[in-house]
Amino acid sequence: MGNFKVKDHYFDKAKRENYLARSIYKLEEIDQRYKVLKPGMQVVDLGYYPGSWIQYTSKVIGDEGRVIGIDIQEVNTKLSGVKNVRIYQKDIFDISDLAQLEVSQAFDCVLSDMAPSTTGVQSLDQIRSLNLVESVFALLPKFLLPGGNFVIKVFDSQNAQNYLKEQKNLFNEFHYLKPKSTRSVSKEFFVIGKNFKA
Ligand SMILES: C[S@@+](CC[C@H](N)C(=O)[O-])C[C@H]1O[C@@H](n2cnc3c(N)ncnc32)[C@H](O)[C@@H]1O
């Protein structure tokens, strides 16, 4: 019962505030707590669709900043026309060179709310999810500038915990957060890395 209430509250709020998804409130809470986004930043949002994180990021980074969204889903035309936003329909693992995103250097911040398609078999879903997380960490040297910030969604498991422990030295600060708007039954949480050491 409680979970449905949570869903309704944030779903309605997102609708009222013209956000494309309720996930906006996860990034908002992460950013208010850990200040991952700043005006002027160049940001990449991996798995952006439908685009509420893009909407939030676009506002925070302002006219001097830019956010690039990548998703395997068709480009969301509701986002076209926003000045500091560019979106691509691509699998992020097909990007071998940042020139494919028409940028000349890595980003100040990498966001990933990506999730694998789930099977309902918990052990299999956990493995897929961890594989995805590991693949995104492997992209960081290419995508993230030294000193940059990182946010990634993770599905909890013992293996995920073990893996993350080994990664925390990549950043000066490493935090875990389960945002209030996450359904309480959900096993997802977010990892926030600040100040990438490269
Ligand atoms: C939970 S949704 C993102 C919601 C988004 N943060 C928002 O606020 O609107 C996750 C997205 O990740 C995308 N995705 C998963 N694997 C991907 C991949 N390899 N490359 C690009 N996008 C991917 C999915 O297509 C899906 O749209």
The ligand as an SDF file (V2000), in Angstrom:
LIG
                    3D

 27 29  0  0  0  0  0  0  0  0999 V2000
   15.2140    4.1760  -16.1990 C   0  0  0  0  0  0  0  0  0  0  0  0
   15.4000    4.7050  -17.8580 S   0  0  0  0  0  0  0  0  0  0  0  0
   16.0710    6.3330  -17.6920 C   0  0  0  0  0  0  0  0  0  0  0  0
   15.0980    7.3930  -17.1800 C   0  0  0  0  0  0  0  0  0  0  0  0
   15.7050    8.7890  -17.2370 C   0  0  0  0  0  0  0  0  0  0  0  0
   16.7590    8.9560  -16.2310 N   0  0  0  0  0  0  0  0  0  0  0  0
   14.6900    9.8880  -17.0240 C   0  0  0  0  0  0  0  0  0  0  0  0
   14.7770   10.5550  -15.9990 O   0  0  0  0  0  0  0  0  0  0  0  0
   13.8250   10.1060  -17.8750 O   0  0  0  0  0  0  0  0  0  0  0  0
   16.7860    3.7300  -18.4050 C   0  0  0  0  0  0  0  0  0  0  0  0
   17.1250    3.8470  -19.8850 C   0  0  0  0  0  0  0  0  0  0  0  0
   18.3930    3.2020  -20.1340 O   0  0  0  0  0  0  0  0  0  0  0  0
   18.3900    2.8290  -21.5010 C   0  0  0  0  0  0  0  0  0  0  0  0
   19.5060    1.9040  -21.7880 N   0  0  0  0  0  0  0  0  0  0  0  0
   19.7340    0.6670  -21.2500 C   0  0  0  0  0  0  0  0  0  0  0  0
   20.8430    0.1190  -21.8020 N   0  0  0  0  0  0  0  0  0  0  0  0
   21.3620    1.0400  -22.6830 C   0  0  0  0  0  0  0  0  0  0  0  0
   22.5000    1.0620  -23.5570 C   0  0  0  0  0  0  0  0  0  0  0  0
   23.3590    0.0150  -23.6260 N   0  0  0  0  0  0  0  0  0  0  0  0
   22.7210    2.1680  -24.3060 N   0  0  0  0  0  0  0  0  0  0  0  0
   21.8630    3.2230  -24.2650 C   0  0  0  0  0  0  0  0  0  0  0  0
   20.7650    3.2550  -23.4630 N   0  0  0  0  0  0  0  0  0  0  0  0
   20.5100    2.1850  -22.6900 C   0  0  0  0  0  0  0  0  0  0  0  0
   17.0070    2.2360  -21.6960 C   0  0  0  0  0  0  0  0  0  0  0  0
   16.6470    2.2520  -23.0720 O   0  0  0  0  0  0  0  0  0  0  0  0
   16.1260    3.1850  -20.8320 C   0  0  0  0  0  0  0  0  0  0  0  0
   15.4870    4.1550  -21.6100 O   0  0  0  0  0  0  0  0  0  0  0  0
  1  2  1  0
  2  3  1  0
  2 10  1  0
  3  4  1  0
  4  5  1  0
  5  6  1  0
  5  7  1  0
  7  8  2  0
  7  9  1  0
 10 11  1  0
 11 12  1  0
 11 26  1  0
 12 13  1  0
 13 14  1  0
 13 24  1  0
 14 15  1  0
 14 23  1  0
 15 16  2  0
 16 17  1  0
 17 18  1  0
 17 23  2  0
 18 19  1  0
 18 20  2  0
 20 21  1  0
 21 22  2  0
 22 23  1  0
 24 25  1  0
 24 26  1  0
 26 27  1  0
M  CHG  2   2   1   9  -1
M  END
$$$$
